[in-house]
């Protein structure tokens, strides 16, 4: 069987243009399609072995069926920054599968979150109209649910990644599970703390409207409070002069908390502000644990002022989604879910987990990222 497809490209506004790529079959007979083969992932202490095993099992199931052409679209909030590894992973997976598809960035229409979500819903509708048989999407917000539901009603499965749309009819979510991530981060810091009592400063979210941020904070706080520590939360100040405000507030906690501060935990990409606060308070002996792999975080890790960080596995999230969409097409949703079960936290959410990177393993982690061709 020949695979005939189109390459997706992003065009101005919401338009998605396609260009047919022909394949000449002069015999008129069907050829036996080659089985799907994954490119080997380089071995490292940071290789996600459980995800690798799950993917291998999914490929085995796919190869039991009839390998067919497929057209899909992966719609992201952005193509750079945090989403760069997602783009790399998704493109690599689609290349291995031999499907038609590309990663598409935002339409650029709309200036607020609601407008961007509505525009993304239109991207979904356009992808379906242009022949997509499966869609992966990183939602801007709940307003995208209508577009997802319409696609699902038309028989086009949708898998969300990075951000969920749990009230929609999406088939699965793939990404970091916020509460689990918070629990993992809390346990990482807990291993570095002296025995309770003591105060731990969490630099995170305390706004219930930010569900993922709040869930991550509650997961971490629960671990630390259960171990007997007093927890104070410094809510992240995103708007200028956020860094100055956060550092001053955490410095004040270090200087005045009763019982005394024994450690700090940052739960988002500006976690390095925790290390800045220990410098400002002259208390660099306090253990600091961070989140994400920002350059400033890495700089403080190299100095030993951040003892560990938690890197989200964006590459694996992007890499998994095309395989899942293809698995749904060939084997069906239930069979695909059964194979993904080792990584599922419930009936519809797959946890890609975190890479816990100690301060003295920065070079090894960078070498792993280089080996899979991504920057974090």
C-alpha positions as CSV (number, residue, x, y, z in Angstrom):
1,X,0.0,0.0,0.0
2,X,1.4,3.4,-0.9
3,X,1.2,6.3,1.5
4,X,-0.1,9.4,-0.2
5,X,-0.2,12.6,1.9
6,X,-0.1,16.3,2.2
7,X,2.3,18.4,4.2
8,X,0.6,20.8,6.5
9,X,1.7,24.4,6.7
10,X,0.5,27.4,8.7
11,X,-0.8,30.2,6.6
12,X,-2.0,33.7,7.5
13,X,-4.8,33.8,10.1
14,X,-6.7,30.5,10.5
15,X,-6.0,29.1,7.0
16,X,-4.2,25.8,6.7
17,X,-2.9,25.2,3.2
18,X,-2.0,21.7,1.9
19,X,0.0,20.6,-1.1
20,X,-0.5,17.1,-2.4
21,X,2.5,14.8,-2.7
22,X,1.9,12.2,-5.3
23,X,3.2,8.7,-5.4
24,X,3.4,6.8,-8.7
25,X,1.9,3.2,-8.5
26,X,2.2,2.0,-12.1
27,X,1.4,-1.6,-11.3
28,X,-2.1,-1.0,-10.2
29,X,-1.5,-3.6,-7.5
30,X,-1.3,-2.9,-3.7
31,X,2.1,-3.2,-2.2
32,X,2.7,-4.5,1.3
33,X,3.2,-1.6,3.6
34,X,6.3,-1.6,5.7
35,X,5.7,-2.0,9.4
36,X,6.1,1.1,11.6
37,X,9.6,1.4,13.1
38,X,10.6,3.8,15.8
39,X,14.1,5.4,15.7
40,X,16.0,4.2,18.8
41,X,16.1,6.7,21.6
42,X,19.7,7.2,22.9
43,X,20.3,5.5,26.3
44,X,20.8,7.8,29.3
45,X,19.9,7.9,32.9
46,X,17.3,10.4,31.9
47,X,15.7,8.3,29.1
48,X,12.0,7.7,30.1
49,X,12.2,3.9,30.1
50,X,8.5,3.4,31.0
51,X,7.3,5.7,28.2
52,X,9.7,4.0,25.8
53,X,8.3,0.6,26.7
54,X,4.7,1.8,26.4
55,X,5.5,3.2,22.9
56,X,7.1,0.0,21.8
57,X,4.0,-1.9,22.9
58,X,1.8,0.5,21.0
59,X,3.9,0.1,17.9
60,X,3.6,-3.7,18.2
61,X,-0.2,-3.3,18.4
62,X,-0.3,-1.0,15.4
63,X,1.8,-3.4,13.3
64,X,-0.8,-6.1,14.0
65,X,-3.3,-4.1,12.0
66,X,-3.4,-2.8,8.5
67,X,-0.9,0.0,8.1
68,X,-2.8,2.9,6.4
69,X,-2.2,6.5,5.3
70,X,-3.4,9.1,7.8
71,X,-3.7,12.8,7.9
72,X,-3.4,14.6,11.2
73,X,-2.8,18.1,12.6
74,X,-1.0,19.2,15.8
75,X,-2.1,22.6,16.9
76,X,0.0,24.4,19.6
77,X,-0.1,27.6,21.5
78,X,3.4,28.4,20.2
79,X,6.2,26.9,18.2
80,X,9.0,28.3,20.2
81,X,10.1,28.5,23.9
82,X,8.5,25.9,26.0
83,X,6.9,24.3,22.9
84,X,10.1,23.8,21.0
85,X,10.7,20.3,22.3
86,X,7.0,19.4,21.7
87,X,7.3,20.5,18.1
88,X,10.5,18.4,17.7
89,X,8.9,15.3,19.2
90,X,5.7,15.6,17.2
91,X,7.5,16.1,13.9
92,X,9.8,13.2,14.6
93,X,6.9,10.9,15.4
94,X,4.9,11.9,12.3
95,X,8.0,11.2,10.2
96,X,8.4,7.7,11.7
97,X,4.8,7.0,11.1
98,X,4.9,8.2,7.5
99,X,1.7,10.2,8.1
100,X,0.6,13.5,6.5
101,X,0.9,16.3,9.0
102,X,2.8,19.1,10.6
103,X,2.8,21.2,13.7
104,X,0.8,24.4,13.4
105,X,1.2,27.4,15.6
106,X,-1.4,29.9,16.8
107,X,-3.5,31.8,14.2
108,X,-2.3,35.1,15.6
109,X,-5.9,36.4,15.8
110,X,-7.2,37.7,19.1
111,X,-5.4,39.6,21.9
112,X,-6.8,37.9,25.0
113,X,-7.1,34.3,26.1
114,X,-10.8,34.0,25.2
115,X,-10.2,35.2,21.7
116,X,-7.2,33.0,21.2
117,X,-9.2,30.0,22.4
118,X,-12.0,30.8,19.9
119,X,-9.5,31.2,17.1
120,X,-8.0,27.9,18.0
121,X,-11.4,26.3,17.8
122,X,-11.6,27.6,14.2
123,X,-8.2,26.0,13.5
124,X,-9.7,22.7,14.6
125,X,-12.7,23.1,12.3
126,X,-10.4,24.1,9.4
127,X,-8.2,21.0,10.0
128,X,-11.3,18.8,10.0
129,X,-12.6,20.4,6.8
130,X,-9.2,19.9,5.2
131,X,-9.3,16.1,5.9
132,X,-7.5,15.6,9.3
133,X,-8.4,12.2,10.7
134,X,-6.9,13.0,14.1
135,X,-5.9,16.2,15.9
136,X,-3.6,17.0,18.8
137,X,-4.1,20.4,20.4
138,X,-2.6,22.4,23.3
139,X,-5.8,24.4,24.3
140,X,-5.8,28.1,25.0
141,X,-8.9,27.6,27.2
142,X,-12.3,26.3,27.7
143,X,-13.7,28.1,24.7
144,X,-12.0,25.5,22.5
145,X,-14.3,22.8,23.8
146,X,-16.9,23.5,21.1
147,X,-14.4,22.9,18.3
148,X,-13.2,19.7,20.0
149,X,-16.7,18.4,20.5
150,X,-17.6,19.1,16.8
151,X,-14.5,17.2,15.7
152,X,-15.3,14.3,17.9
153,X,-19.0,14.2,16.8
154,X,-17.6,14.0,13.2
155,X,-15.5,11.0,14.1
156,X,-12.2,12.8,14.4
157,X,-10.5,12.0,17.7
158,X,-8.8,14.9,19.5
159,X,-5.9,14.4,22.0
160,X,-5.0,17.4,24.2
161,X,-1.4,18.0,25.4
162,X,0.3,20.3,27.9
163,X,-3.0,21.8,28.9
164,X,-6.2,19.8,29.2
165,X,-9.8,20.5,28.1
166,X,-11.3,18.0,30.5
167,X,-14.9,19.2,30.0
168,X,-14.7,18.6,26.2
169,X,-15.1,15.3,24.3
170,X,-11.4,14.9,23.8
171,X,-10.2,11.3,23.7
172,X,-7.1,11.7,25.9
173,X,-4.9,14.2,27.6
174,X,-1.1,13.8,27.4
175,X,1.3,15.8,29.6
176,X,2.3,16.7,33.1
177,X,-0.2,15.9,35.9
178,X,0.0,19.0,38.1
179,X,-0.8,17.5,41.5
180,X,1.6,14.5,40.8
181,X,4.3,17.0,39.8
182,X,3.8,18.9,43.0
183,X,4.1,15.7,45.1
184,X,7.3,14.8,43.3
185,X,8.8,18.2,43.9
186,X,7.8,18.1,47.5
187,X,9.5,14.8,48.0
188,X,12.6,16.0,46.3
189,X,12.9,18.9,48.8
190,X,11.9,16.7,51.7
191,X,14.9,14.5,51.2
192,X,17.2,17.6,51.7
193,X,15.5,19.0,54.8
194,X,16.6,18.6,58.5
195,X,14.0,17.0,60.8
196,X,10.8,19.0,61.5
197,X,9.8,21.5,62.9
198,X,10.7,24.2,60.4
199,X,9.2,26.5,57.8
200,X,9.3,25.8,54.1
201,X,8.6,28.6,51.6
202,X,6.8,27.5,48.4
203,X,7.0,29.9,45.5
204,X,3.9,29.0,43.5
205,X,0.3,29.6,42.9
206,X,-2.5,30.3,45.3
207,X,-5.2,31.5,42.9
208,X,-8.0,28.8,42.6
209,X,-8.8,30.1,39.1
210,X,-5.4,28.8,37.9
211,X,-6.3,25.1,38.4
212,X,-3.0,23.6,37.2
213,X,-0.9,26.0,39.3
214,X,-3.0,25.5,42.4
215,X,-3.0,21.7,42.0
216,X,0.8,21.7,41.8
217,X,1.1,23.8,44.9
218,X,-1.4,21.7,46.9
219,X,0.4,18.5,45.9
220,X,3.8,19.9,47.2
221,X,2.3,21.5,50.3
222,X,0.5,18.3,51.3
223,X,3.8,16.3,51.2
224,X,5.6,18.9,53.4
225,X,2.8,19.5,55.9
226,X,2.3,15.7,56.3
227,X,6.0,15.5,57.3
228,X,5.5,18.1,60.0
229,X,6.7,21.3,58.4
230,X,5.0,24.7,58.4
231,X,4.4,25.9,54.8
232,X,4.1,29.4,53.6
233,X,3.2,30.2,50.0
234,X,4.6,33.2,48.2
235,X,2.3,33.6,45.2
236,X,4.3,34.3,42.1
237,X,4.2,37.9,40.9
238,X,4.2,37.7,37.1
239,X,3.8,41.4,36.2
240,X,6.7,43.8,36.6
241,X,8.5,44.3,38.9
242,X,7.7,40.7,39.9
243,X,11.2,39.5,40.5
244,X,12.0,42.2,42.9
245,X,8.7,41.7,44.8
246,X,9.1,38.0,45.0
247,X,12.7,38.1,46.2
248,X,11.9,40.7,48.9
249,X,8.9,38.8,50.2
250,X,10.8,35.5,50.4
251,X,13.8,37.2,52.0
252,X,11.5,38.6,54.7
253,X,10.2,35.0,55.3
254,X,13.7,33.7,55.7
255,X,14.6,36.5,58.2
256,X,11.4,36.4,60.3
257,X,9.6,33.0,60.0
258,X,8.9,31.1,63.2
259,X,9.9,28.3,63.2
260,X,12.9,29.3,61.0
261,X,12.9,28.6,57.3
262,X,14.7,25.3,56.5
263,X,14.2,25.2,52.7
264,X,12.5,26.8,49.6
265,X,10.6,25.2,46.8
266,X,9.8,26.8,43.4
267,X,7.1,25.3,41.3
268,X,7.3,27.2,38.0
269,X,9.9,28.5,35.5
270,X,10.9,31.5,37.6
271,X,11.9,29.2,40.5
272,X,15.4,30.7,40.5
273,X,14.0,33.6,42.4
274,X,14.1,31.3,45.5
275,X,17.9,31.1,45.2
276,X,18.0,34.9,44.7
277,X,16.1,35.3,48.0
278,X,18.6,33.1,49.9
279,X,21.4,35.3,48.5
280,X,19.6,38.5,49.5
281,X,19.1,37.1,53.0
282,X,22.7,35.8,53.3
283,X,21.3,32.2,53.8
284,X,22.7,30.3,50.8
285,X,23.1,27.2,53.0
286,X,19.3,26.7,52.7
287,X,18.3,23.9,50.3
288,X,16.4,25.2,47.2
289,X,14.6,23.0,44.8
290,X,13.3,24.4,41.5
291,X,11.1,23.6,38.5
292,X,11.8,23.7,34.8
293,X,15.2,24.1,33.2
294,X,15.6,27.9,32.6
295,X,19.1,29.3,31.9
296,X,19.0,31.2,35.2
297,X,18.0,28.0,37.1
298,X,20.9,26.1,35.5
299,X,23.3,29.0,36.4
300,X,22.3,28.7,40.1
301,X,22.5,24.9,39.9
302,X,26.1,25.2,38.7
303,X,26.8,27.3,41.7
304,X,25.2,24.7,44.0
305,X,22.6,27.2,45.2
306,X,19.8,25.2,43.6
307,X,20.1,21.5,44.6
308,X,17.7,20.0,42.0
309,X,15.1,21.0,39.4
310,X,12.2,19.2,37.8
311,X,12.1,19.3,34.0
312,X,8.9,18.6,32.2
313,X,9.1,16.1,29.4
314,X,7.7,18.3,26.6
315,X,9.6,16.2,24.0
316,X,7.8,13.0,25.1
317,X,4.4,14.7,25.1
318,X,4.9,15.9,21.6
319,X,6.3,12.5,20.5
320,X,3.5,10.5,22.0
321,X,0.5,12.3,20.5
322,X,0.9,11.3,16.8
323,X,1.5,7.7,17.9
324,X,-1.6,7.8,20.0
325,X,-3.7,9.3,17.2
326,X,-2.4,6.7,14.8
327,X,-3.1,3.9,17.3
328,X,-6.7,5.1,17.7
329,X,-7.1,5.0,13.9
330,X,-5.6,1.5,13.5
331,X,-6.4,-0.3,16.7
332,X,-9.2,1.8,18.2
333,X,-9.5,4.0,21.3
334,X,-10.1,1.2,23.8
335,X,-7.2,-0.9,22.6
336,X,-4.9,2.1,22.6
337,X,-5.9,3.0,26.2
338,X,-5.3,-0.5,27.3
339,X,-1.7,-0.3,26.0
340,X,-1.2,3.2,27.6
341,X,-2.5,2.0,30.9
342,X,0.9,1.9,32.7
343,X,1.2,5.6,32.2
344,X,-2.5,6.5,32.8
345,X,-3.6,8.2,36.0
346,X,-7.3,7.6,35.2
347,X,-9.4,6.7,32.2
348,X,-8.4,9.7,30.1
349,X,-5.1,11.2,31.3
350,X,-1.6,10.1,30.5
351,X,1.2,11.3,32.8
352,X,4.5,11.9,31.0
353,X,6.2,12.5,34.4
354,X,9.2,14.6,35.2
355,X,13.0,14.5,35.0
356,X,14.4,15.2,38.4
357,X,17.8,16.7,37.7
358,X,20.3,17.1,40.6
359,X,22.6,20.1,40.6
360,X,25.6,18.0,39.8
361,X,24.0,16.4,36.8
362,X,23.4,19.5,34.6
363,X,26.0,18.4,32.0
364,X,24.6,14.9,31.8
365,X,21.1,16.2,31.3
366,X,22.2,18.6,28.6
367,X,23.9,15.7,26.9
368,X,20.7,13.8,27.0
369,X,18.7,16.7,25.5
370,X,21.4,17.1,22.8
371,X,21.1,13.4,22.0
372,X,17.4,13.7,21.2
373,X,17.9,17.0,19.4
374,X,16.0,19.3,21.7
375,X,16.6,22.3,24.0
376,X,14.6,22.6,27.2
